[in-house]
Amino acid sequence: MSEDIRRLIAYRLDQAQETLNAARELAAAGHERDAVNRAYYAMFYGALAMLASKGLGASKHSGVLSLLGRHFIKTGAFPVDYGRYLREAFELRQGADYREFVQVTQEQVQETIAHADAFLQCARQMLGDSEP
């Protein structure tokens, strides 16, 4: 793996962790919609790091989800549940960001943040990165 790819992976994992931290802060402040958005993006950036490790990327969210499924989940390299966590967070974020009258509960926020944390821990472990 080239040094540029290693730097990109580290950058994406740092971005993911910062975004997860922001999700926690937003949740604590009662900003449920924004917290769900940030928790989803934490997983999204983690997925981008994983894809970068294989020289892959996509310009659309659906492409990232598809590539993650094809190259990591279907191969058994990444747990199926974590792929489900990413999809559920994507759908919740889509609803919260783009649909009218969608209410996000604190329970949904806490579950999404917990899933994002687990997703990132697993991604870091798989990528050989031990920094939280």
C-alpha positions as a printed Julia matrix, in Angstrom:
132×3 Matrix{Float64}:
   0.0     0.0    0.0
   1.41    3.38  -0.98
   2.16    6.16   1.48
  -0.5     8.34  -0.17
  -3.14    5.68   0.45
  -2.0     5.29   4.07
  -2.31    9.05   4.57
  -5.76    9.08   2.98
  -6.94    6.25   5.24
  -5.6     8.04   8.32
  -7.25   11.27   7.19
 -10.63    9.56   6.69
 -10.43    7.78  10.05
  -9.59   11.06  11.81
 -12.45   12.74   9.96
 -14.76    9.93  11.06
 -13.72   10.25  14.71
 -14.15   14.03  14.73
 -17.57   13.65  13.18
 -18.6    11.02  15.73
 -17.46   13.34  18.53
 -19.6    16.1   17.0
 -22.58   13.71  16.91
 -22.2    13.1   20.64
 -22.01   16.83  21.38
 -25.07   17.55  19.24
 -27.02   14.75  20.91
 -26.14   16.08  24.35
 -27.39   19.51  23.28
 -30.71   18.07  22.07
 -30.05   18.49  18.34
 -31.3    15.08  17.27
 -31.45   15.67  13.49
 -27.94   17.06  13.36
 -26.64   14.31  15.64
 -28.02   11.6   13.34
 -26.49   13.38  10.35
 -23.06   13.44  11.98
 -23.3     9.84  13.2
 -24.12    8.69   9.68
 -21.24   10.69   8.23
 -18.87    9.18  10.79
 -19.69    5.75   9.37
 -19.57    7.09   5.82
 -16.04    8.45   6.31
 -15.03    5.14   7.91
 -16.4     3.34   4.86
 -14.4     5.66   2.59
 -11.26    4.73   4.54
 -12.01    1.05   4.04
 -12.63    1.52   0.32
  -9.4     3.53  -0.02
  -7.51    0.53   1.37
  -8.54   -1.34  -1.79
  -8.04    1.6   -4.14
 -11.8     2.12  -4.43
 -14.06    5.12  -4.11
 -17.39    6.46  -5.29
 -18.91    9.86  -5.93
 -22.36    8.99  -4.52
 -23.47    7.69  -1.15
 -25.28    4.78  -2.81
 -22.03    3.86  -4.56
 -20.11    3.79  -1.28
 -22.76    1.59   0.31
 -22.74   -0.74  -2.71
 -18.95   -1.02  -2.86
 -18.71   -1.62   0.88
 -21.25   -4.42   0.54
 -19.53   -5.98  -2.44
 -15.92   -5.77  -1.27
 -16.17   -6.08   2.5
 -19.5    -7.46   3.7
 -20.21  -10.14   1.09
 -16.6   -11.32   1.38
 -16.92  -11.67   5.16
 -14.18   -9.11   5.83
 -16.62   -6.8    7.64
 -19.64   -7.85   9.74
 -23.04   -7.91   8.04
 -24.58   -6.07  11.01
 -22.29   -3.09  10.4
 -23.44   -2.84   6.82
 -26.99   -2.79   8.14
 -26.05   -0.06  10.65
 -24.72    2.09   7.82
 -27.84    1.61   5.69
 -30.19    2.32   8.6
 -28.26    5.48   9.48
 -28.35    6.54   5.83
 -32.13    6.12   5.69
 -32.67    7.9    9.02
 -30.43   10.78   7.92
 -32.22   11.03   4.58
 -35.56   11.28   6.34
 -34.34   13.77   8.92
 -32.61   15.96   6.34
 -35.07   15.88   3.44
 -38.55   14.85   4.54
 -41.15   16.96   6.27
 -42.46   16.23   9.73
 -39.87   13.57  10.53
 -39.11   13.44  14.23
 -35.9    11.81  15.37
 -35.99   10.51  18.93
 -33.16   10.63  21.43
 -33.35    6.81  21.47
 -32.74    6.67  17.7
 -29.86    9.11  18.09
 -28.2     7.1   20.86
 -28.6     3.86  18.93
 -27.15    5.42  15.76
 -24.2     6.86  17.69
 -23.55    3.47  19.34
 -23.67    1.8   15.94
 -21.3     4.4   14.48
 -18.88    3.85  17.34
 -18.9     0.08  16.82
 -18.57    0.53  13.04
 -15.52    2.75  13.43
 -13.88    0.5   16.01
 -14.21   -2.45  13.66
 -13.01   -0.43  10.66
  -9.96    0.78  12.61
  -9.17   -2.77  13.7
  -9.52   -4.08  10.16
  -7.3    -1.29   8.83
  -4.7    -1.74  11.57
  -5.3     1.68  13.12
  -5.39    1.72  16.91
  -6.05    5.42  17.5
  -9.53    6.24  18.83
